[in-house]
């Protein structure tokens, strides 16, 4: 039995839909110390079923981690209802149920916010980073995760879009100048666009990750 099942049982017995626990309280529940990575990396608290602490802990109890504050060493958990609805009354995943054929570039930015927030395990929002001449689409509150969302397609469904390739290069250059732990571009609509760009320029990229979101399944694909 996983040691994180003790956290699962604790959360199952919570009557409300929101709870904040300190690291010490969680360690008391687990009857063991949290690993150092839990005190350092937001990704450790991600709502990702590939990680045993999430799978056997809060996710299996029907909860998700909403936020982590490393300064105060606290974690906020929210109960999850059916179809991804948060039981605190906020349905921030409704956009995920939209048909792929109906999705606009603006819709995709919202989809990318929800999907990539879950992927990185931290809430991402449009934010301005001091010292940079643009607002980035997907930024964590602590500035450790920074990304932009792009909804691009091939010219007439076939040809490489030169102007869009220049646009991608500009975004990569901007992200490379940001002091963040994770920097990324996430694409939607046509996976050929980022794949063709990477074929030509991947060797020049330093520290920027590329992702693609399948708009039918909402799965995240890491490129190349």
C-alpha positions in Angstrom: 0.0 0.0 0.0 1.3 3.4 -1.0 2.1 5.8 1.9 0.1 8.4 0.1 -3.1 6.4 0.7 -3.1 7.9 4.1 -3.5 11.3 2.6 -6.3 9.9 0.4 -8.2 8.6 3.4 -7.8 11.9 5.2 -9.2 13.9 2.2 -12.0 11.5 1.8 -13.2 12.3 5.3 -13.2 16.1 4.7 -16.7 17.4 4.6 -16.1 20.6 2.7 -14.9 21.3 -0.9 -11.7 23.2 0.0 -8.9 22.6 2.5 -5.5 24.1 3.1 -2.8 22.0 4.7 0.7 22.9 5.8 3.6 20.7 4.8 3.9 19.6 8.5 0.3 18.7 8.6 0.7 16.5 5.5 3.8 14.9 7.0 1.8 14.2 10.1 -0.9 12.5 8.0 1.6 10.5 6.1 3.6 9.7 9.2 6.8 10.4 7.2 8.7 13.3 5.8 7.9 14.8 2.4 10.8 14.5 -0.1 12.9 17.6 -0.7 11.4 17.9 -4.2 8.0 18.5 -2.6 9.5 21.6 -0.9 11.2 22.8 -4.0 9.3 22.0 -7.2 5.7 22.9 -8.1 5.6 20.0 -10.5 5.7 17.6 -7.6 2.3 18.7 -6.6 0.9 18.4 -10.2 -2.4 16.7 -10.8 -0.8 14.0 -12.9 -1.8 10.4 -12.5 1.7 9.3 -13.5 3.0 10.4 -10.1 2.3 8.1 -7.2 1.7 10.9 -4.7 -1.1 12.3 -6.9 -2.5 9.0 -8.2 -2.6 7.3 -4.7 -3.1 10.5 -2.8 -5.4 13.4 -3.6 -6.6 12.3 -7.1 -7.9 9.0 -5.9 -9.8 10.8 -3.1 -11.5 13.1 -5.7 -9.4 16.2 -5.0 -6.9 18.3 -6.9 -4.1 20.6 -5.8 -5.2 24.1 -6.6 -2.1 26.0 -5.4 1.1 25.7 -3.4 2.8 28.4 -1.4 6.4 27.5 -0.7 6.9 30.6 1.5 4.3 29.5 4.0 4.6 25.8 3.1 0.9 25.4 2.5 -1.1 23.5 -0.1 -4.7 24.2 -1.2 -6.8 21.2 -2.2 -10.2 21.5 -4.0 -12.7 18.7 -4.4 -13.4 17.7 -8.0 -16.9 16.7 -9.2 -18.1 15.0 -12.4 -16.6 16.0 -15.8 -14.0 18.2 -14.2 -16.4 20.6 -12.6 -15.0 22.2 -9.5 -17.4 22.0 -6.7 -16.6 25.5 -5.5 -19.0 26.7 -8.2 -16.3 27.6 -10.8 -16.4 25.6 -14.0 -13.1 26.6 -15.7 -13.0 23.5 -17.9 -16.2 24.1 -19.9 -14.1 25.2 -22.9 -12.7 21.6 -23.0 -16.0 20.2 -24.0 -16.3 22.4 -27.1 -16.1 20.6 -30.4 -12.7 20.8 -32.1 -14.3 22.2 -35.4 -15.8 25.1 -33.4 -12.6 26.2 -31.7 -11.2 29.6 -32.6 -7.7 31.0 -31.8 -9.2 32.8 -28.8 -10.8 29.6 -27.6 -7.4 27.8 -28.0 -5.7 30.3 -25.7 -8.2 29.4 -23.0 -7.9 25.6 -23.7 -4.1 26.0 -23.5 -4.4 27.8 -20.1 -6.5 24.9 -18.6 -4.6 22.0 -20.2 -1.1 23.4 -19.6 -2.0 24.4 -16.0 -2.8 20.8 -15.4 0.3 19.6 -17.2 2.7 21.7 -15.2 0.6 21.4 -12.0 0.4 25.2 -11.5 -2.1 27.8 -12.5 -1.1 29.7 -15.6 -2.5 33.1 -16.6 -1.7 35.9 -19.0 0.9 38.1 -17.2 3.4 40.8 -17.9 6.9 40.0 -16.8 8.9 43.1 -15.8 11.8 43.9 -18.1 10.2 42.3 -21.2 8.3 44.2 -24.0 5.3 41.8 -24.2 2.7 40.0 -22.2 3.1 36.3 -22.2 0.0 34.1 -22.5 0.8 31.4 -19.9 2.7 32.4 -16.8 2.7 31.0 -13.3 2.3 33.4 -10.3 5.9 32.9 -9.3 7.2 33.3 -12.8 8.9 29.9 -12.9 6.8 28.7 -15.8 6.4 30.9 -18.8 4.8 30.1 -22.2 2.9 31.3 -25.2 0.0 29.7 -27.2 -0.1 29.6 -31.0 -3.0 28.5 -33.2 -1.5 28.1 -36.6 -2.1 26.2 -39.8 -0.2 25.5 -43.1 -1.0 27.9 -46.0 -4.0 26.5 -47.9 -3.5 23.4 -45.9 -0.3 22.5 -47.7 2.5 25.1 -47.8 4.8 26.2 -45.1 3.8 29.6 -43.8 6.9 31.8 -43.9 5.4 34.7 -41.9 4.3 32.3 -39.2 7.7 30.7 -39.0 9.2 34.2 -38.4 6.6 34.7 -35.7 7.5 31.5 -34.0 11.2 32.5 -34.1 10.4 35.7 -32.5 8.5 34.0 -29.7 11.4 31.6 -29.1 13.8 34.5 -28.9 11.7 36.3 -26.4 11.3 33.2 -24.2 15.0 32.5 -24.3 15.5 35.9 -22.6 13.1 35.1 -19.7 14.5 33.9 -16.4 12.2 31.0 -15.8 12.6 27.3 -14.9 10.3 26.1 -17.7 9.8 28.0 -21.0 7.5 26.7 -23.7 5.4 27.2 -26.8 2.2 25.3 -27.1 0.5 24.8 -30.5 -3.0 23.9 -31.7 -4.8 23.3 -35.0 -2.0 21.9 -37.2 0.8 19.9 -35.8 2.8 20.1 -39.0 3.6 23.8 -38.4 5.7 23.3 -35.2 7.1 20.0 -36.6 8.3 21.7 -39.8 9.7 24.6 -37.9 11.7 22.3 -35.6 13.1 20.3 -38.5 14.7 23.5 -39.7 15.6 25.4 -36.5 15.6 23.0 -33.5 19.4 23.1 -33.2 19.3 26.8 -32.5 16.7 26.6 -29.7 18.0 26.9 -26.2 15.8 26.0 -23.2 12.4 26.4 -24.9 10.1 23.4 -25.0 7.5 22.7 -27.7 4.1 21.1 -27.1 1.0 20.4 -29.2 -2.6 20.0 -27.9 -4.8 17.5 -29.7 -8.1 19.5 -29.9 -10.2 16.3 -30.0 -8.7 14.5 -27.0 -7.1 17.5 -25.3 -3.9 15.4 -24.9 -0.6 17.2 -24.6 2.1 16.0 -27.1 5.7 17.0 -26.4 7.7 17.8 -29.5 9.7 16.8 -31.4 
